[in-house]
Amino acid sequence: MCFCHLAALILRGLDGLTMEDNIVSAFASLTSMPLKNVRVIRDRLTGASSGFAFVELHSLKESQDLLQYLESLPTPLEVDGKALIVNYAKNTFTTAYVLTVP
């Protein structure tokens, strides 16, 4: 299995009530780069955020540019009052499943 970078980033440290729209709004306030897909991972029983999400872009280059931009900011990206940790998503079965299942 390859653990290569994807055109997706993982966001860690989300609030339990964070919705996909909140993430889209946070990115829209920082950059005009279009997001292909945003998926908050949720607890199956409660529906609350599990504290992380995937943001998929249209190309590996876009994900690299966005991550470099976020790393250059003086303060971390915040969504719903929480400072997030942003990294490349790894190419695993779980990541591929999450990004393709509606």
C-alpha positions as CSV (number, residue, x, y, z in Angstrom):
1,M,0.0,0.0,0.0
2,C,1.3,3.4,-1.0
3,F,1.3,6.2,1.6
4,C,1.8,8.9,-1.0
5,H,0.3,12.3,-0.7
6,L,-3.1,12.8,-2.1
7,A,-4.9,15.9,-3.4
8,A,-6.6,15.9,0.0
9,L,-5.7,17.4,3.3
10,I,-6.8,16.2,6.8
11,L,-8.0,18.7,9.3
12,R,-7.6,17.7,13.0
13,G,-9.0,19.4,16.1
14,L,-12.5,20.2,14.9
15,D,-15.3,21.0,17.3
16,G,-17.9,18.3,17.8
17,L,-20.6,20.5,16.2
18,T,-18.6,21.5,13.1
19,M,-20.4,21.1,9.8
20,E,-18.9,20.9,6.2
21,D,-20.3,24.4,5.4
22,N,-18.3,25.9,8.3
23,I,-15.1,24.5,6.8
24,V,-16.0,25.7,3.3
25,S,-16.6,29.2,4.7
26,A,-13.3,29.2,6.6
27,F,-11.4,28.3,3.4
28,A,-13.4,30.8,1.3
29,S,-12.4,33.6,3.6
30,L,-8.7,32.7,3.0
31,T,-8.4,31.7,-0.6
32,S,-10.3,31.6,-3.8
33,M,-9.0,28.0,-4.5
34,P,-12.0,25.8,-5.2
35,L,-12.5,22.8,-3.0
36,K,-13.6,19.6,-4.7
37,N,-15.0,17.8,-1.6
38,V,-15.3,18.4,2.2
39,R,-16.1,15.5,4.5
40,V,-16.4,15.8,8.3
41,I,-16.0,12.4,9.9
42,R,-18.8,11.7,12.3
43,D,-19.6,9.4,15.2
44,R,-22.1,6.8,13.9
45,L,-24.3,6.9,17.0
46,T,-24.4,10.6,17.9
47,G,-23.7,12.3,14.5
48,A,-21.2,14.6,16.2
49,S,-17.9,15.3,14.5
50,S,-15.1,12.9,15.5
51,G,-12.7,15.8,15.5
52,F,-11.3,15.5,12.0
53,A,-12.3,16.1,8.3
54,F,-10.9,15.7,4.8
55,V,-10.7,18.5,2.3
56,E,-10.1,17.3,-1.2
57,L,-8.8,19.6,-3.9
58,H,-8.7,19.2,-7.7
59,S,-5.0,18.3,-7.9
60,L,-1.9,17.5,-5.9
61,K,-0.4,20.8,-6.8
62,E,-3.4,22.7,-5.4
63,S,-3.2,20.7,-2.1
64,Q,0.5,21.5,-1.9
65,D,-0.1,25.2,-2.6
66,L,-2.9,25.4,0.0
67,L,-0.9,23.6,2.7
68,Q,2.1,25.9,2.1
69,Y,-0.2,28.9,2.3
70,L,-1.8,27.7,5.5
71,E,1.6,27.0,7.0
72,S,2.7,30.5,6.2
73,L,-0.1,32.1,8.1
74,P,0.9,33.8,11.4
75,T,-1.9,31.9,13.2
76,P,-3.4,28.4,12.6
77,L,-6.6,28.0,10.5
78,E,-9.6,28.3,12.9
79,V,-13.0,26.8,12.4
80,D,-15.7,27.3,15.0
81,G,-13.2,28.8,17.4
82,K,-10.8,25.8,17.2
83,A,-7.3,26.1,15.9
84,L,-6.8,23.2,13.5
85,I,-3.8,21.0,12.6
86,V,-3.6,20.6,8.8
87,N,-1.6,17.9,7.0
88,Y,-1.6,15.8,3.9
89,A,-4.1,12.9,4.0
90,K,-2.4,9.6,3.5
91,N,-3.4,7.3,0.7
92,T,-5.1,4.5,2.6
93,F,-8.2,2.4,2.0
94,T,-10.1,4.4,4.6
95,T,-9.2,7.7,3.1
96,A,-10.1,6.6,-0.4
97,Y,-13.5,5.3,0.9
98,V,-14.3,8.5,2.8
99,L,-13.5,10.7,-0.2
100,T,-15.6,8.6,-2.7
101,V,-18.7,7.5,-0.7
102,P,-21.5,10.2,-0.8
